[in-house]
């Protein structure tokens, strides 16, 4: 990538960075992306699964469809990086690097326009609402997706703590499954001077918080790995005059596999219902931010490994998944998928930190690996 092109893409990244939009609200970001793609891609689809965008590069010749996926959404976090191009939207920021991911894929689009593929198709996916786990599900379920579903689909995420520009690639599980469990306990309020006339969920909450944590103690990332984290708890109203009659707890459940998640859900629900019944309380359990496990397909992993080598990066192969979750796993239902990790620097601020900022030096690295993966599939010899 020439210095001039990198400067142009960096300016695009900074423009995206200044106007972050959170999950489900990415209308302006999607319009910006679609505008960049018109006149570059042969076809641009919009409104996929919400604000999703897709660019199609069709050679007109038979062959597989290769997809590259990135994310549109930002986070509801105040940015404190102090950069001249920092967020202009109070309380919101691109503090996960999705602005950089989009920019890499825009770079891929520019290259494909200059050097079209000779067979098959390339589909570039700009997916909304990754941070809530809902975006990939809605994108896949949109009728427009059936027209463009790739045979192979690749993605990346930048990774602080890994050397700048280094690549880590998992064979098998790549990201943990997770979900937010919301537990609502209901009893009966009373005057604080006569708590015996009400039914407080305080004892049940006090019992459940350590008991739920004990169900998932964490540890090594094996098939049996389970982690439960109490992230929020509220008992009654903030007042001294009322003995509480309701309580709410939020608990994040995390496992390596979907099968282990199903077991953990059953265990957690059984525990909650038993404690509530013992205390005579009503209980309602709901779930938010549901992420299925992300598992890399072996054939897609092999293609990415070869693409990295072609792009001049030697990937580190590992069997240990990341603890955090990604909704990219949804796309494995119908496509051979793989995600790789691109190092943001050993001492780089962590994802979702208020001082995080995507390193612009990664733009040509990620774009180069994606392009190499595309050509690895579409330039492969056709066998009878």
C-alpha positions in Angstrom: 0.0 0.0 0.0 1.4 3.4 -1.0 1.9 6.1 1.6 -0.7 8.2 -0.3 -3.4 5.4 -0.1 -2.6 4.8 3.6 -3.0 8.5 4.3 -6.3 8.5 2.5 -7.6 5.5 4.4 -6.3 6.9 7.6 -8.4 10.0 7.0 -11.4 7.8 6.4 -10.8 6.0 9.7 -10.5 9.3 11.6 -13.8 10.5 10.1 -15.5 7.3 11.2 -13.9 7.6 14.6 -15.4 11.1 15.1 -19.0 10.0 14.5 -19.5 6.8 16.6 -22.9 5.2 16.7 -23.9 2.4 19.1 -25.5 -0.9 18.3 -28.8 -0.5 16.4 -28.2 3.2 15.7 -25.6 3.0 12.9 -27.6 4.9 10.2 -25.1 7.7 9.6 -22.2 5.2 9.6 -23.9 2.9 7.2 -24.7 5.8 4.9 -21.1 6.9 5.0 -19.9 3.4 4.1 -22.4 3.0 1.3 -21.3 6.3 -0.2 -17.7 5.1 -0.2 -18.6 1.9 -1.9 -20.8 3.3 -4.7 -18.9 3.6 -7.9 -16.3 1.1 -6.5 -18.4 -2.1 -6.0 -20.6 -3.5 -8.7 -23.5 -3.7 -6.4 -24.2 -2.2 -2.9 -27.0 -3.5 -0.7 -28.2 -1.6 2.3 -30.6 -2.1 5.2 -29.5 -5.6 5.8 -30.5 -6.8 9.3 -31.0 -3.2 10.4 -28.3 -0.8 9.1 -26.1 -3.5 7.5 -24.3 -2.9 4.2 -22.8 -5.3 1.7 -20.7 -4.7 -1.4 -20.7 -7.3 -4.2 -17.8 -7.7 -6.7 -19.0 -10.3 -9.2 -16.6 -11.5 -11.9 -19.5 -13.0 -14.0 -17.6 -16.3 -14.1 -18.5 -19.4 -12.1 -16.7 -19.9 -8.8 -17.0 -19.7 -5.1 -18.2 -16.6 -3.1 -15.6 -15.2 -0.6 -16.8 -12.8 2.1 -15.0 -10.4 4.4 -16.9 -9.2 7.4 -16.4 -6.1 9.6 -18.5 -4.2 12.2 -20.3 -0.8 12.1 -21.0 -0.2 15.8 -19.3 1.8 18.6 -19.7 1.7 22.4 -21.6 3.8 24.9 -18.3 4.8 26.6 -16.8 8.3 27.0 -13.5 8.5 25.0 -10.5 9.9 26.8 -7.7 9.2 24.3 -7.1 12.9 23.7 -6.5 12.5 20.0 -7.2 15.4 17.6 -9.8 13.3 15.8 -11.5 12.0 19.0 -15.3 11.3 19.2 -17.6 14.3 18.7 -20.5 12.4 20.2 -20.7 12.7 24.0 -20.5 9.4 25.9 -19.9 7.3 22.8 -16.7 6.1 21.2 -15.1 3.7 18.8 -13.2 2.0 21.6 -13.1 -1.5 20.2 -11.5 -0.7 16.8 -14.5 -1.2 14.6 -13.6 2.0 12.8 -10.3 0.4 11.9 -11.9 -2.8 10.8 -14.3 -0.9 8.5 -11.4 1.0 7.0 -9.4 -2.1 6.2 -12.4 -3.5 4.3 -12.8 -0.3 2.4 -9.2 -0.7 1.4 -10.0 -4.2 0.2 -12.9 -2.7 -1.9 -10.5 -0.2 -3.5 -8.1 -2.9 -4.5 -10.9 -5.1 -5.9 -12.1 -2.2 -8.0 -8.6 -1.8 -9.4 -7.8 -5.5 -9.8 -11.1 -7.4 -10.3 -11.3 -11.1 -9.5 -11.3 -13.4 -12.5 -13.9 -15.9 -11.2 -16.5 -16.2 -8.5 -17.7 -13.3 -6.3 -16.4 -11.3 -3.3 -18.9 -10.0 -0.8 -17.8 -7.3 1.7 -20.0 -7.3 4.8 -20.4 -4.3 7.1 -22.4 -5.7 10.0 -24.4 -3.7 12.6 -24.8 -4.4 16.3 -21.9 -6.7 17.0 -21.6 -5.5 20.6 -25.0 -6.8 21.6 -24.7 -10.1 19.8 -27.8 -9.4 17.8 -26.3 -8.0 14.6 -25.0 -11.1 13.0 -28.2 -13.0 13.8 -30.3 -10.2 12.2 -28.0 -9.9 9.2 -28.1 -13.7 8.5 -31.9 -13.8 8.8 -32.5 -10.9 6.4 -33.8 -12.1 3.0 -31.1 -10.1 1.2 -28.4 -12.3 2.8 -29.6 -15.4 0.9 -28.5 -13.8 -2.3 -25.0 -13.1 -1.2 -24.2 -15.8 1.4 -20.5 -16.7 1.1 -18.9 -20.1 0.8 -16.0 -18.8 2.8 -16.2 -15.9 5.2 -13.2 -14.2 7.0 -13.0 -11.7 9.8 -10.5 -10.2 12.2 -10.3 -8.4 15.5 -7.5 -6.3 16.7 -5.9 -7.5 19.9 -4.1 -5.4 22.5 -1.4 -7.4 24.3 -0.2 -9.0 21.1 2.8 -7.5 19.3 1.8 -4.8 16.8 1.0 -6.4 13.4 1.4 -10.0 14.7 -1.3 -12.5 14.0 -2.8 -15.2 16.2 -5.0 -17.9 14.6 -7.1 -20.5 16.4 -7.9 -23.9 15.1 -11.3 -24.8 16.5 -13.0 -22.6 19.1 -12.0 -19.0 18.7 -14.3 -17.1 21.1 -16.3 -18.1 24.1 -20.1 -18.3 24.2 -21.7 -15.9 26.6 -25.0 -14.5 27.6 -26.4 -12.0 30.1 -28.8 -13.6 32.6 -31.2 -11.2 34.2 -32.9 -12.5 37.4 -35.8 -10.6 38.9 -37.1 -11.6 42.4 -40.4 -10.4 43.7 -41.8 -10.4 47.2 -43.7 -7.8 49.1 -42.6 -4.4 50.4 -43.3 -3.2 54.0 -42.4 -0.4 56.3 -38.8 -0.6 57.4 -40.1 -0.6 61.0 -42.1 -3.7 60.3 -40.1 -5.9 57.9 -41.9 -9.0 59.2 -45.1 -7.8 57.4 -43.4 -7.9 54.0 -41.3 -10.5 52.1 -37.8 -9.3 51.3 -35.6 -10.9 48.6 -32.5 -9.8 50.5 -31.7 -13.3 51.9 -32.2 -14.9 48.5 -30.0 -12.4 46.8 -27.3 -12.8 49.5 -27.4 -16.6 48.9 -27.5 -16.5 45.1 -24.6 -14.1 44.5 -21.9 -16.5 45.8 -23.8 -19.6 44.7 -24.0 -18.5 41.1 -20.4 -17.5 41.1 -19.5 -21.0 42.3 -21.2 -22.6 39.3 -18.6 -21.0 37.0 -15.2 -20.5 38.8 -13.3 -20.0 35.5 -9.9 -21.6 35.2 -8.3 -23.2 32.1 -10.1 -22.7 28.8 -10.9 -26.4 28.3 -14.2 -27.9 27.1 -15.5 -27.8 30.8 -14.6 -24.1 31.2 -17.4 -22.0 32.8 -17.3 -18.5 34.3 -20.2 -16.7 36.0 -19.7 -13.1 36.8 -22.2 -11.0 38.8 -22.2 -7.7 37.0 -25.1 -5.8 38.6 -27.3 -6.1 41.6 -30.1 -3.9 43.0 -32.2 -4.5 46.1 -35.4 -2.4 46.4 -35.4 1.3 46.2 -32.6 3.6 47.6 -34.6 4.6 50.7 -34.4 4.0 54.4 -38.1 3.8 55.0 -39.1 0.8 53.0 -38.1 -2.9 53.5 -37.6 -4.1 49.9 -40.0 -6.3 48.0 -38.0 -6.8 44.8 -34.5 -7.4 43.6 -32.6 -7.7 40.3 -29.3 -9.4 39.5 -27.4 -9.4 36.2 -25.0 -12.3 35.7 -22.8 -13.0 32.7 -22.4 -16.7 31.9 -19.4 -17.7 29.8 -18.3 -21.1 28.4 -16.0 -22.4 25.6 -18.8 -24.4 23.8 -22.5 -24.0 23.2 -23.1 -27.4 24.8 -21.4 -26.4 28.0 -23.4 -23.2 27.9 -26.7 -25.1 27.8 -25.6 -27.1 30.9 -24.6 -23.9 32.7 -27.9 -22.3 31.9 -29.8 -25.3 33.3 -27.7 -25.3 36.5 -28.1 -21.5 37.0 -31.8 -21.5 36.4 -32.4 -24.5 38.7 -30.4 -22.8 41.5 -32.3 -19.5 41.1 -35.7 -21.2 41.1 -34.9 -23.4 44.1 -33.7 -20.5 46.2 -36.7 -18.3 45.2 -39.1 -21.2 46.0 -37.5 -21.7 49.4 -38.0 -18.1 50.2 -41.5 -17.9 48.8 -40.5 -15.4 46.1 -41.6 -14.9 42.5 -38.9 -15.2 39.9 -38.5 -14.2 36.3 -35.4 -15.1 34.3 -34.6 -13.4 30.9 -31.5 -13.2 28.7 -29.7 -10.4 26.8 -26.5 -10.1 24.8 -26.6 -13.8 23.7 -23.4 -14.8 21.9 -22.9 -18.4 20.6 -19.4 -19.8 20.6 -17.3 -18.9 17.6 -15.6 -21.9 16.0 -13.1 -21.6 13.1 -13.5 -24.0 10.2 -10.3 -26.0 9.6 -10.4 -25.3 5.8 -10.9 -21.6 6.4 -8.1 -21.6 9.0 -5.7 -23.2 6.4 -6.6 -20.5 3.9 -6.0 -17.7 6.4 -2.6 -19.2 7.4 -1.5 -19.3 3.8 -2.8 -15.8 3.3 -0.8 -14.5 6.2 2.3 -16.1 4.9 1.7 -14.5 1.5 1.2 -11.1 3.1 4.5 -11.5 4.9 3.1 -12.3 8.4 3.8 -15.6 10.1 0.7 -16.5 12.2 0.9 -18.1 15.6 -1.4 -21.1 15.6 -3.1 -21.8 18.9 -5.9 -24.0 20.2 -6.8 -21.6 23.0 -9.8 -19.4 22.3 -10.3 -15.8 23.5 -12.4 -15.3 26.6 -14.4 -12.5 25.2 -17.3 -13.2 22.8 -18.0 -12.4 19.1 -21.3 -12.8 17.2 -19.3 -13.8 14.1 -20.0 -17.4 15.0 -23.5 -16.9 13.6 -22.2 -16.9 10.1 -20.8 -20.4 10.5 -24.4 -21.6 9.9 -24.0 -21.9 6.1 -20.4 -20.7 5.5 -16.9 -21.9 6.3 -15.7 -19.2 8.6 -12.5 -18.1 10.4 -11.5 -15.1 12.4 -7.9 -14.1 13.2 -6.4 -11.8 15.8 -4.2 -8.8 14.7 -1.9 -7.4 17.4 -2.4 -3.8 18.5 0.8 -3.8 20.5 1.9 -5.3 23.8 1.3 -2.2 25.9 -1.7 -0.8 23.9 -4.7 0.2 25.9 -7.3 -2.6 26.2 -10.5 -2.9 24.2 -13.4 -0.9 25.7 -11.0 1.3 27.7 -11.7 5.0 27.5 -8.1 5.6 26.2 -8.2 3.0 23.5 -7.6 4.0 19.9 -7.1 1.8 16.8 -3.5 1.8 15.5 -3.5 3.1 11.9 -0.4 1.1 11.1 -2.6 -2.0 11.1 -4.7 -0.8 8.1 -2.4 -2.2 5.4 -1.7 -5.3 7.4 -5.3 -6.4 7.8 -6.3 -5.3 4.3 -3.3 -7.2 2.8 -4.2 -10.5 4.6 -7.9 -10.2 3.6 -6.9 -9.7 -0.1 -4.5 -12.6 0.1 -7.3 -14.8 1.5 -9.6 -13.7 -1.3 -7.1 -14.6 -4.0 -6.1 -17.8 -2.2 -9.7 -19.0 -2.8 -10.5 -17.5 -6.2 -7.1 -18.0 -7.8 -6.9 -21.6 -6.8 -6.7 -24.0 -9.7 -10.1 -25.4 -10.7 -10.2 -29.1 -10.4 -12.6 -31.4 -12.3 
